[in-house]
Amino acid sequence: MILMKKIALTATLALVLTACSPASDDSDHVSVMSSIYPAQFLAESIGGDLVEVTPITAPGADPHETELTPRRTAELLESDVVLWFSGIQPALDSTLAESKRDEAVTIDLASPSNEDETDHDHDDDDHDHDHDEVDHDDHGHSHDGTDPHSWLNPGTMEDNVAHVRDALIAAAPEHKAAFTENAEKLHAELAQLHEDFEAGLSNCKQRTFVTGHAAFGHLAEEFDLEQVAALSGDSHDEPSAAELARIATLMKNNNITTVFSQSTEADATAKTLARETGATIAVLNPLEFAPTAPADYVSVMRDNLAALTTAMACQ
């Protein structure tokens, strides 16, 4: 009886592993697991038709609350390549930390080591803007390293092109030429995006913007802007009345006439600040979710740039 139970268990495990294997076993395709949309965008742009990308987060689900099922964990561990931004999905971070995956094909796109290998020049001395300092404290700002939304800095995405290219080449060296060509095209597109942000935000009457959540700290730091947010990090709590009053006063005192929401359906925080100050509500998209085609990372970031230049009266 014991022997029969062991045989049954072995058979069951075999069936589970077979069912949980990556979606594509075709040798002509590289299976890629991506944590959130920006990682998916990089994989699909560089891999093209040679990759099959599976998002780890289900469509429409909050990536901050992602839990890995046994099936998804098996897919993750067996995928040819895994691309993720650490710090936003704790379950994913811990699973990959404990795994024995090959580091050459398991890429943390938010890793500080990636940021060291920069191809774009953004020396601090270049950010010499003549503007008044806004008087506020540090609460609600994202310069403390807790903001995981590093992909909202176009320079980070630009830098990560090489990391994704190399991971795909490591998984399928026979496609090196195609991956390299696609990477060069994407790098040029992202470099142009970065240059357009620098030019568009270089001469603005206002350099402070207000958001409900502190998701744009990396973008703000890159382009010498100041983000003021009602909530720090990825908190889903409502800001206190005192905090909202403080930000409303800051907006009035500094002639800040726009408050940003993360979607076209404005959140309660944005509505409250707009009502208290008479400000306009506009959208800054944090790009945690895939946009509706044909929109993509670059086009949405250009929408974000247009929203910022309008709000801050840039010339």
C-alpha positions, -999 to 999 in steps of 0.1 A, spaced: 0 0 0 28 24 9 46 16 -24 14 23 -43 10 57 -26 46 67 -35 40 57 -71 8 77 -72 25 108 -56 53 106 -81 29 104 -110 9 134 -96 40 155 -93 51 146 -128 17 157 -141 18 190 -122 53 199 -134 42 191 -170 12 213 -167 32 240 -151 59 242 -177 62 275 -196 36 282 -222 60 277 -250 82 246 -254 89 255 -290 127 257 -294 121 287 -318 107 308 -289 123 320 -257 99 318 -227 100 350 -207 82 357 -174 78 394 -167 67 410 -134 49 441 -146 43 459 -179 76 478 -183 95 445 -181 71 430 -206 76 460 -229 114 455 -229 111 417 -235 87 421 -264 105 450 -280 138 433 -280 127 397 -284 100 403 -311 85 372 -325 112 351 -310 99 353 -275 67 344 -257 62 367 -228 39 357 -198 31 384 -173 34 372 -137 6 395 -126 -29 387 -140 -44 414 -162 -61 440 -141 -47 427 -108 -28 450 -84 9 441 -88 16 451 -52 -7 423 -40 6 396 -63 6 361 -47 23 332 -65 3 300 -69 22 267 -71 15 266 -109 29 302 -114 59 294 -92 67 264 -113 64 285 -145 86 311 -130 114 287 -121 113 269 -154 111 299 -177 140 306 -200 143 342 -188 128 361 -159 126 399 -159 114 418 -128 116 450 -109 123 442 -73 106 461 -44 71 461 -57 60 424 -54 74 409 -21 62 374 -30 81 374 -62 112 389 -46 113 362 -19 107 334 -44 135 345 -67 158 351 -38 154 315 -27 156 300 -62 187 287 -78 180 303 -112 209 313 -135 217 349 -128 225 355 -165 188 349 -174 172 362 -142 174 400 -143 164 424 -116 158 455 -137 157 477 -105 191 465 -93 215 492 -84 241 473 -104 221 481 -135 220 518 -127 258 519 -126 261 509 -163 246 541 -178 247 551 -214 231 584 -209 247 615 -194 227 632 -167 254 649 -146 239 669 -117 257 700 -130 235 700 -160 204 705 -139 209 743 -133 174 758 -132 165 792 -120 134 786 -99 121 794 -64 124 767 -38 91 754 -25 89 754 13 79 720 25 91 691 47 102 657 34 69 639 41 54 625 10 85 627 -11 103 598 -27 140 605 -23 145 580 4 149 549 -18 115 534 -10 100 542 -43 101 511 -65 88 528 -97 123 531 -113 109 525 -148 93 559 -147 128 574 -153 133 568 -190 170 566 -184 166 535 -163 147 518 -191 173 530 -216 200 514 -194 181 481 -191 180 475 -228 215 459 -227 206 437 -197 175 423 -214 193 419 -247 221 399 -230 197 377 -211 178 368 -243 211 361 -260 222 339 -231 190 319 -234 191 317 -272 225 326 -286 214 315 -321 192 346 -322 219 371 -312 218 391 -344 180 397 -341 181 406 -304 210 429 -310 193 447 -339 161 451 -320 179 463 -289 197 490 -309 164 503 -323 148 504 -288 178 520 -272 177 548 -298 139 553 -292 144 554 -254 174 577 -257 153 601 -278 125 599 -252 150 608 -224 163 637 -245 127 650 -250 121 649 -213 152 668 -206 144 695 -232 107 696 -223 113 701 -186 143 723 -187 125 757 -187 95 756 -165 79 783 -143 70 756 -117 92 727 -108 69 711 -82 41 687 -89 15 672 -66 3 636 -68 -19 613 -47 8 586 -44 46 589 -44 52 569 -76 72 595 -95 103 600 -73 128 585 -98 114 607 -126 115 638 -104 150 632 -93 163 626 -129 149 659 -142 153 681 -111 117 682 -102 100 680 -68 72 655 -62 48 662 -33 26 633 -26 -3 628 -1 8 592 5 43 577 5 53 545 -12 25 521 -21 2 528 8 -35 523 0 -46 542 31 -63 575 29 -42 606 38 -51 624 70 -71 656 70 -41 674 84 -19 661 55 -44 671 29 -47 706 45 -9 709 45 -6 701 8 -36 723 -1 -18 752 17 14 744 -1 -4 745 -35 -20 778 -28 12 794 -15 32 783 -45 6 787 -72 4 750 -80 -27 747 -102 -27 710 -111 -30 678 -90 -22 645 -106 -42 613 -104 -29 579 -117 -59 573 -140 -87 592 -158 -110 582 -130 -96 606 -104 -90 592 -69 -105 607 -38 -73 624 -28 -70 643 -61 -107 653 -60 -103 666 -24 -72 687 -32 -88 700 -64 -119 710 -45 -99 728 -18 -76 746 -41 -95 750 -74 -68 730 -91 -73 710 -123 -70 672 -122 -47 657 -147 -33 622 -152 2 608 -147 3 571 -156 26 550 -134 26 523 -161 21 494 -137 -6 480 -161 -3 474 -199 -19 503 -218 -45 496 -244 -30 490 -278 -16 507 -298 -3 526 -268 30 514 -253 56 525 -228 70 552 -250 37 568 -260 23 568 -225 55 584 -212 51 611 -238 16 616 -225 31 620 -190 56 645 -204 29 665 -220 9 665 -188 39 677 -168 49 705 -192 13 718 -192 10 717 -154 43 734 -148 41 760 -176 72 748 -194 84 765 -225 
